[in-house]
Amino acid sequence: MEASWVHSESVAEEEPLNAGESLKAMEIDEMSQIVDMLNLLDTRNLKKAKAILQDVFFTSFE
């Protein structure tokens, strides 16, 4: 409940690409950060995270 999806996205959009950092490198870094967060979760919270991801990104509400 402490995380803000809106804040995270607005901060990410404001950060310009560094000249030496490719888009692919940024994607790999983002994936690594997400995996690191998931690795910190216990089984119960991992199931919750899976359900949230499924609902938010993989469910069509049309």
N, C-alpha and C positions, 0 to 999 in steps of 0.2 A: 504494500500500500504506500510505501515511501517513494517508489519510483514514479517518475512522470514521463509518460510516453511522449507527450507534446514537447516537453523541455528537451529531451534527448534528441529528438528529430530537429528541433530548431537550432540546437547547438551544432549538430553535425552539418546542417546546411550552411551555416555561417563559416565553417572552417574551409579555407581555400586549399586546393591541392598543392602540395609542395612540388617543386620542379622535379626533384629526383624520385618522388614516390608515385608509382603507377597506380591506376585504378585497381588492377589485379592484386597488388600488394596490400592495398587498403581492404579489399574484400577478404583476403586471407587473414589479416589482422582482426577484422570484425568477427569472422568465424571462430578464430582462436579465442577471442574474448568470450563469446557465447558458450563455447565448449567448456572453458574454464569455469564459468558461472554454473553450468549444468553439473559439472563434476563436484561442486560444493553441496549440491542438494542431496537430501536423504531420499529413500525410495518413495515415501509419501508425497513429498514436494516435487519430485521428478515426475510423478504421474500427473500432478496438478499442472506443471509446466507443459507437459505434453498435451493435455486437454486444452489449455489456453492457446497454445500454438495452433492446434487443430482448428479450434473455433475461430480464431482471429485470421489466420492466413490460408486455411485450406477448406473452409466451409463456404459454400455459395448460399447467400441469403435471398436470392432472387426467386 
